Amino acid sequence: MKPLSQDYYNQTSQDVQDQIVKNLNDYKKSNPEYFTDYESFKRNFSYDARDDVQKNTLDQWYK
């Protein structure tokens, strides 16, 4: 996966959060290896580069 710009990782609108969830659902079907464990998930989706709102979206989705 190609990293996105830092501006993307700082967007907090609901539209962006909805798009993240949609993308995760799509990736789960097409690339299940991205989700083998939580650490792999975080690494594959640039967790540490994201702001707190996006991290929360990722965390809630992964549960």
Distance bins in CASP14 RR format, pairs under 12 A and 6 or more apart:
PFRMAT RR
TARGET T0000
AUTHOR 0000-0000-0000
RMODE 2
METHOD distances of the structure
MODEL  1
1 23 0 0 0 0 0 1 0 0 0 0 0
1 27 0 0 0 0 1 0 0 0 0 0 0
1 30 0 0 0 0 0 1 0 0 0 0 0
1 31 0 0 0 0 1 0 0 0 0 0 0
1 33 0 0 0 0 0 1 0 0 0 0 0
1 34 0 0 0 0 1 0 0 0 0 0 0
1 43 0 0 0 0 0 1 0 0 0 0 0
1 44 1 0 0 1 0 0 0 0 0 0 0
1 45 1 0 0 1 0 0 0 0 0 0 0
1 46 0 0 0 0 1 0 0 0 0 0 0
2 8 0 0 0 0 0 1 0 0 0 0 0
2 44 0 0 0 0 0 1 0 0 0 0 0
2 46 0 0 0 0 0 1 0 0 0 0 0
3 9 0 0 0 0 1 0 0 0 0 0 0
3 43 0 0 0 0 0 1 0 0 0 0 0
3 44 0 0 0 0 0 1 0 0 0 0 0
3 45 0 0 0 0 0 1 0 0 0 0 0
3 46 1 0 1 0 0 0 0 0 0 0 0
3 47 0 0 0 0 0 1 0 0 0 0 0
3 48 0 0 0 0 0 1 0 0 0 0 0
3 49 1 0 0 1 0 0 0 0 0 0 0
3 50 0 0 0 0 0 1 0 0 0 0 0
4 10 0 0 0 0 0 1 0 0 0 0 0
4 11 0 0 0 0 1 0 0 0 0 0 0
4 16 0 0 0 0 0 1 0 0 0 0 0
4 19 0 0 0 0 0 1 0 0 0 0 0
4 20 0 0 0 0 0 1 0 0 0 0 0
4 23 0 0 0 0 0 1 0 0 0 0 0
4 45 0 0 0 0 1 0 0 0 0 0 0
4 46 1 0 0 1 0 0 0 0 0 0 0
4 49 0 0 0 0 1 0 0 0 0 0 0
4 50 0 0 0 0 1 0 0 0 0 0 0
4 54 0 0 0 0 0 1 0 0 0 0 0
5 11 0 0 0 0 0 1 0 0 0 0 0
5 46 0 0 0 0 0 1 0 0 0 0 0
5 49 0 0 0 0 1 0 0 0 0 0 0
6 46 0 0 0 0 1 0 0 0 0 0 0
6 48 0 0 0 0 0 1 0 0 0 0 0
6 49 1 0 0 1 0 0 0 0 0 0 0
6 50 0 0 0 0 1 0 0 0 0 0 0
6 51 0 0 0 0 1 0 0 0 0 0 0
6 54 0 0 0 0 0 1 0 0 0 0 0
7 16 0 0 0 0 0 1 0 0 0 0 0
7 49 0 0 0 0 0 1 0 0 0 0 0
7 50 0 0 0 0 0 1 0 0 0 0 0
7 51 0 0 0 0 0 1 0 0 0 0 0
8 16 1 0 0 1 0 0 0 0 0 0 0
8 19 0 0 0 0 1 0 0 0 0 0 0
8 20 0 0 0 0 1 0 0 0 0 0 0
8 23 0 0 0 0 0 1 0 0 0 0 0
8 45 0 0 0 0 0 1 0 0 0 0 0
8 46 0 0 0 0 1 0 0 0 0 0 0
8 49 0 0 0 0 1 0 0 0 0 0 0
8 50 0 0 0 0 1 0 0 0 0 0 0
8 51 0 0 0 0 0 1 0 0 0 0 0
8 54 0 0 0 0 1 0 0 0 0 0 0
9 16 0 0 0 0 1 0 0 0 0 0 0
9 20 0 0 0 0 0 1 0 0 0 0 0
9 45 0 0 0 0 0 1 0 0 0 0 0
9 46 1 0 0 1 0 0 0 0 0 0 0
9 47 0 0 0 0 1 0 0 0 0 0 0
9 48 0 0 0 0 1 0 0 0 0 0 0
9 49 1 0 1 0 0 0 0 0 0 0 0
9 50 1 0 1 0 0 0 0 0 0 0 0
9 51 1 0 0 1 0 0 0 0 0 0 0
9 52 0 0 0 0 0 1 0 0 0 0 0
9 53 0 0 0 0 0 1 0 0 0 0 0
9 54 1 0 0 1 0 0 0 0 0 0 0
9 55 0 0 0 0 1 0 0 0 0 0 0
9 57 0 0 0 0 0 1 0 0 0 0 0
9 58 0 0 0 0 0 1 0 0 0 0 0
10 16 0 0 0 0 1 0 0 0 0 0 0
10 49 0 0 0 0 1 0 0 0 0 0 0
10 50 1 0 0 1 0 0 0 0 0 0 0
10 51 1 0 1 0 0 0 0 0 0 0 0
10 52 0 0 0 0 0 1 0 0 0 0 0
10 53 0 0 0 0 1 0 0 0 0 0 0
10 54 0 0 0 0 1 0 0 0 0 0 0
10 55 0 0 0 0 0 1 0 0 0 0 0
11 17 0 0 0 0 1 0 0 0 0 0 0
11 18 0 0 0 0 0 1 0 0 0 0 0
11 19 0 0 0 0 1 0 0 0 0 0 0
11 20 0 0 0 0 1 0 0 0 0 0 0
11 50 0 0 0 0 1 0 0 0 0 0 0
11 51 0 0 0 0 1 0 0 0 0 0 0
11 53 0 0 0 0 1 0 0 0 0 0 0
11 54 1 0 0 1 0 0 0 0 0 0 0
11 57 0 0 0 0 0 1 0 0 0 0 0
12 18 0 0 0 0 0 1 0 0 0 0 0
12 20 0 0 0 0 0 1 0 0 0 0 0
12 50 0 0 0 0 0 1 0 0 0 0 0
12 51 1 0 0 1 0 0 0 0 0 0 0
12 52 0 0 0 0 1 0 0 0 0 0 0
12 53 1 0 1 0 0 0 0 0 0 0 0
12 54 1 0 0 1 0 0 0 0 0 0 0
12 55 0 0 0 0 0 1 0 0 0 0 0
12 56 0 0 0 0 1 0 0 0 0 0 0
12 57 0 0 0 0 1 0 0 0 0 0 0
13 19 0 0 0 0 1 0 0 0 0 0 0
13 20 0 0 0 0 0 1 0 0 0 0 0
13 51 0 0 0 0 0 1 0 0 0 0 0
13 53 0 0 0 0 1 0 0 0 0 0 0
13 54 0 0 0 0 0 1 0 0 0 0 0
13 57 0 0 0 0 0 1 0 0 0 0 0
14 20 0 0 0 0 0 1 0 0 0 0 0
14 21 0 0 0 0 0 1 0 0 0 0 0
14 53 0 0 0 0 1 0 0 0 0 0 0
14 54 0 0 0 0 0 1 0 0 0 0 0
14 57 0 0 0 0 0 1 0 0 0 0 0
15 21 0 0 0 0 0 1 0 0 0 0 0
15 22 0 0 0 0 0 1 0 0 0 0 0
15 57 0 0 0 0 0 1 0 0 0 0 0
16 22 0 0 0 0 0 1 0 0 0 0 0
16 23 0 0 0 0 0 1 0 0 0 0 0
16 50 0 0 0 0 0 1 0 0 0 0 0
16 51 0 0 0 0 0 1 0 0 0 0 0
16 53 0 0 0 0 1 0 0 0 0 0 0
16 54 1 0 0 1 0 0 0 0 0 0 0
16 57 0 0 0 0 1 0 0 0 0 0 0
17 23 0 0 0 0 0 1 0 0 0 0 0
17 24 0 0 0 0 0 1 0 0 0 0 0
17 50 0 0 0 0 0 1 0 0 0 0 0
17 51 0 0 0 0 0 1 0 0 0 0 0
17 53 1 0 0 1 0 0 0 0 0 0 0
17 54 1 0 0 1 0 0 0 0 0 0 0
17 55 0 0 0 0 0 1 0 0 0 0 0
17 56 0 0 0 0 1 0 0 0 0 0 0
17 57 1 0 1 0 0 0 0 0 0 0 0
17 58 0 0 0 0 1 0 0 0 0 0 0
17 60 0 0 0 0 1 0 0 0 0 0 0
17 61 0 0 0 0 1 0 0 0 0 0 0
18 24 0 0 0 0 0 1 0 0 0 0 0
18 25 0 0 0 0 0 1 0 0 0 0 0
18 54 0 0 0 0 0 1 0 0 0 0 0
18 57 0 0 0 0 1 0 0 0 0 0 0
18 61 0 0 0 0 0 1 0 0 0 0 0
19 25 0 0 0 0 0 1 0 0 0 0 0
19 26 0 0 0 0 0 1 0 0 0 0 0
19 54 0 0 0 0 0 1 0 0 0 0 0
19 57 0 0 0 0 1 0 0 0 0 0 0
20 26 0 0 0 0 0 1 0 0 0 0 0
20 27 0 0 0 0 0 1 0 0 0 0 0
20 45 0 0 0 0 1 0 0 0 0 0 0
20 46 0 0 0 0 0 1 0 0 0 0 0
20 47 0 0 0 0 0 1 0 0 0 0 0
20 50 0 0 0 0 1 0 0 0 0 0 0
20 51 0 0 0 0 0 1 0 0 0 0 0
20 53 0 0 0 0 1 0 0 0 0 0 0
20 54 1 0 0 1 0 0 0 0 0 0 0
20 55 0 0 0 0 0 1 0 0 0 0 0
20 56 0 0 0 0 0 1 0 0 0 0 0
20 57 1 0 1 0 0 0 0 0 0 0 0
20 58 1 0 0 1 0 0 0 0 0 0 0
20 59 0 0 0 0 0 1 0 0 0 0 0
20 60 0 0 0 0 0 1 0 0 0 0 0
20 61 1 0 0 1 0 0 0 0 0 0 0
20 62 0 0 0 0 0 1 0 0 0 0 0
21 27 0 0 0 0 0 1 0 0 0 0 0
21 28 0 0 0 0 0 1 0 0 0 0 0
21 45 0 0 0 0 0 1 0 0 0 0 0
21 54 0 0 0 0 0 1 0 0 0 0 0
21 56 0 0 0 0 0 1 0 0 0 0 0
21 57 1 0 0 1 0 0 0 0 0 0 0
21 58 0 0 0 0 1 0 0 0 0 0 0
21 59 0 0 0 0 0 1 0 0 0 0 0
21 60 0 0 0 0 1 0 0 0 0 0 0
21 61 1 0 1 0 0 0 0 0 0 0 0
21 62 0 0 0 0 0 1 0 0 0 0 0
22 28 0 0 0 0 0 1 0 0 0 0 0
22 29 0 0 0 0 0 1 0 0 0 0 0
22 57 0 0 0 0 0 1 0 0 0 0 0
22 61 0 0 0 0 0 1 0 0 0 0 0
23 29 0 0 0 0 0 1 0 0 0 0 0
23 30 0 0 0 0 0 1 0 0 0 0 0
23 31 0 0 0 0 0 1 0 0 0 0 0
23 34 0 0 0 0 0 1 0 0 0 0 0
23 44 0 0 0 0 0 1 0 0 0 0 0
23 45 0 0 0 0 1 0 0 0 0 0 0
23 54 0 0 0 0 0 1 0 0 0 0 0
23 57 0 0 0 0 0 1 0 0 0 0 0
23 58 0 0 0 0 0 1 0 0 0 0 0
23 61 0 0 0 0 1 0 0 0 0 0 0
24 30 0 0 0 0 0 1 0 0 0 0 0
24 31 0 0 0 0 0 1 0 0 0 0 0
24 32 0 0 0 0 0 1 0 0 0 0 0
24 34 0 0 0 0 1 0 0 0 0 0 0
24 35 0 0 0 0 1 0 0 0 0 0 0
24 41 0 0 0 0 1 0 0 0 0 0 0
24 44 0 0 0 0 0 1 0 0 0 0 0
24 45 1 0 0 1 0 0 0 0 0 0 0
24 47 0 0 0 0 0 1 0 0 0 0 0
24 54 0 0 0 0 0 1 0 0 0 0 0
24 57 0 0 0 0 1 0 0 0 0 0 0
24 58 1 0 0 1 0 0 0 0 0 0 0
24 59 0 0 0 0 0 1 0 0 0 0 0
24 60 0 0 0 0 0 1 0 0 0 0 0
24 61 1 0 1 0 0 0 0 0 0 0 0
24 62 0 0 0 0 1 0 0 0 0 0 0
24 63 0 0 0 0 0 1 0 0 0 0 0
25 31 0 0 0 0 0 1 0 0 0 0 0
25 32 0 0 0 0 0 1 0 0 0 0 0
25 35 0 0 0 0 0 1 0 0 0 0 0
25 61 0 0 0 0 1 0 0 0 0 0 0
25 62 0 0 0 0 0 1 0 0 0 0 0
26 32 0 0 0 0 0 1 0 0 0 0 0
26 34 0 0 0 0 0 1 0 0 0 0 0
27 33 0 0 0 0 1 0 0 0 0 0 0
27 34 1 0 1 0 0 0 0 0 0 0 0
27 35 1 0 0 1 0 0 0 0 0 0 0
27 41 0 0 0 0 1 0 0 0 0 0 0
27 44 0 0 0 0 1 0 0 0 0 0 0
27 45 0 0 0 0 1 0 0 0 0 0 0
27 58 0 0 0 0 0 1 0 0 0 0 0
27 61 0 0 0 0 0 1 0 0 0 0 0
27 62 0 0 0 0 0 1 0 0 0 0 0
28 34 1 0 0 1 0 0 0 0 0 0 0
28 35 1 0 1 0 0 0 0 0 0 0 0
28 36 0 0 0 0 0 1 0 0 0 0 0
28 41 0 0 0 0 1 0 0 0 0 0 0
28 44 0 0 0 0 0 1 0 0 0 0 0
28 45 0 0 0 0 0 1 0 0 0 0 0
28 61 0 0 0 0 1 0 0 0 0 0 0
28 62 0 0 0 0 0 1 0 0 0 0 0
29 35 0 0 0 0 0 1 0 0 0 0 0
31 40 0 0 0 0 0 1 0 0 0 0 0
31 41 0 0 0 0 0 1 0 0 0 0 0
31 44 0 0 0 0 1 0 0 0 0 0 0
31 45 0 0 0 0 0 1 0 0 0 0 0
32 40 0 0 0 0 0 1 0 0 0 0 0
32 41 0 0 0 0 0 1 0 0 0 0 0
32 44 0 0 0 0 0 1 0 0 0 0 0
33 40 1 0 0 1 0 0 0 0 0 0 0
33 41 0 0 0 0 0 1 0 0 0 0 0
33 43 0 0 0 0 0 1 0 0 0 0 0
33 44 0 0 0 0 1 0 0 0 0 0 0
34 40 1 0 0 1 0 0 0 0 0 0 0
34 41 1 0 0 1 0 0 0 0 0 0 0
34 42 0 0 0 0 0 1 0 0 0 0 0
34 43 0 0 0 0 1 0 0 0 0 0 0
34 44 1 0 1 0 0 0 0 0 0 0 0
34 45 1 0 0 1 0 0 0 0 0 0 0
34 46 0 0 0 0 0 1 0 0 0 0 0
34 47 0 0 0 0 0 1 0 0 0 0 0
34 58 0 0 0 0 0 1 0 0 0 0 0
34 62 0 0 0 0 0 1 0 0 0 0 0
35 41 1 0 1 0 0 0 0 0 0 0 0
35 42 0 0 0 0 0 1 0 0 0 0 0
35 43 0 0 0 0 0 1 0 0 0 0 0
35 44 0 0 0 0 1 0 0 0 0 0 0
35 45 0 0 0 0 1 0 0 0 0 0 0
35 58 0 0 0 0 0 1 0 0 0 0 0
35 61 0 0 0 0 0 1 0 0 0 0 0
35 62 1 0 0 1 0 0 0 0 0 0 0
36 42 0 0 0 0 0 1 0 0 0 0 0
36 43 0 0 0 0 0 1 0 0 0 0 0
36 44 0 0 0 0 1 0 0 0 0 0 0
36 62 0 0 0 0 0 1 0 0 0 0 0
37 43 0 0 0 0 1 0 0 0 0 0 0
37 44 0 0 0 0 0 1 0 0 0 0 0
37 62 0 0 0 0 0 1 0 0 0 0 0
38 44 0 0 0 0 0 1 0 0 0 0 0
38 45 0 0 0 0 0 1 0 0 0 0 0
38 47 0 0 0 0 1 0 0 0 0 0 0
38 58 0 0 0 0 1 0 0 0 0 0 0
38 59 0 0 0 0 1 0 0 0 0 0 0
38 61 0 0 0 0 0 1 0 0 0 0 0
38 62 1 0 0 1 0 0 0 0 0 0 0
38 63 0 0 0 0 1 0 0 0 0 0 0
39 45 0 0 0 0 0 1 0 0 0 0 0
39 47 0 0 0 0 1 0 0 0 0 0 0
39 48 0 0 0 0 0 1 0 0 0 0 0
39 62 0 0 0 0 0 1 0 0 0 0 0
40 47 0 0 0 0 0 1 0 0 0 0 0
40 62 0 0 0 0 0 1 0 0 0 0 0
41 47 1 0 0 1 0 0 0 0 0 0 0
41 55 0 0 0 0 0 1 0 0 0 0 0
41 58 1 0 0 1 0 0 0 0 0 0 0
41 59 0 0 0 0 1 0 0 0 0 0 0
41 61 0 0 0 0 1 0 0 0 0 0 0
41 62 1 0 1 0 0 0 0 0 0 0 0
41 63 0 0 0 0 0 1 0 0 0 0 0
42 48 1 0 0 1 0 0 0 0 0 0 0
42 49 0 0 0 0 0 1 0 0 0 0 0
42 50 0 0 0 0 1 0 0 0 0 0 0
42 54 0 0 0 0 0 1 0 0 0 0 0
42 55 0 0 0 0 1 0 0 0 0 0 0
42 58 1 0 0 1 0 0 0 0 0 0 0
42 59 0 0 0 0 1 0 0 0 0 0 0
42 61 0 0 0 0 0 1 0 0 0 0 0
42 62 0 0 0 0 1 0 0 0 0 0 0
43 49 0 0 0 0 0 1 0 0 0 0 0
43 58 0 0 0 0 0 1 0 0 0 0 0
44 58 0 0 0 0 0 1 0 0 0 0 0
44 62 0 0 0 0 0 1 0 0 0 0 0
45 54 0 0 0 0 1 0 0 0 0 0 0
45 55 0 0 0 0 1 0 0 0 0 0 0
45 57 0 0 0 0 0 1 0 0 0 0 0
45 58 1 0 0 1 0 0 0 0 0 0 0
45 59 0 0 0 0 0 1 0 0 0 0 0
45 61 0 0 0 0 1 0 0 0 0 0 0
45 62 0 0 0 0 1 0 0 0 0 0 0
46 54 0 0 0 0 1 0 0 0 0 0 0
46 55 0 0 0 0 0 1 0 0 0 0 0
46 58 0 0 0 0 1 0 0 0 0 0 0
47 54 0 0 0 0 1 0 0 0 0 0 0
47 55 1 0 0 1 0 0 0 0 0 0 0
47 56 0 0 0 0 0 1 0 0 0 0 0
47 57 0 0 0 0 0 1 0 0 0 0 0
47 58 1 0 0 1 0 0 0 0 0 0 0
47 59 0 0 0 0 1 0 0 0 0 0 0
47 61 0 0 0 0 0 1 0 0 0 0 0
47 62 0 0 0 0 1 0 0 0 0 0 0
48 54 0 0 0 0 0 1 0 0 0 0 0
48 55 0 0 0 0 1 0 0 0 0 0 0
48 58 0 0 0 0 0 1 0 0 0 0 0
49 55 0 0 0 0 1 0 0 0 0 0 0
49 58 0 0 0 0 0 1 0 0 0 0 0
50 56 0 0 0 0 1 0 0 0 0 0 0
50 57 0 0 0 0 1 0 0 0 0 0 0
50 58 1 0 0 1 0 0 0 0 0 0 0
50 59 0 0 0 0 0 1 0 0 0 0 0
51 57 0 0 0 0 0 1 0 0 0 0 0
51 58 0 0 0 0 0 1 0 0 0 0 0
52 58 0 0 0 0 0 1 0 0 0 0 0
52 59 0 0 0 0 0 1 0 0 0 0 0
53 59 0 0 0 0 0 1 0 0 0 0 0
53 60 0 0 0 0 0 1 0 0 0 0 0
54 60 0 0 0 0 0 1 0 0 0 0 0
54 61 0 0 0 0 0 1 0 0 0 0 0
55 61 0 0 0 0 0 1 0 0 0 0 0
55 62 0 0 0 0 0 1 0 0 0 0 0
56 62 0 0 0 0 0 1 0 0 0 0 0
56 63 0 0 0 0 0 1 0 0 0 0 0
57 63 0 0 0 0 0 1 0 0 0 0 0
END
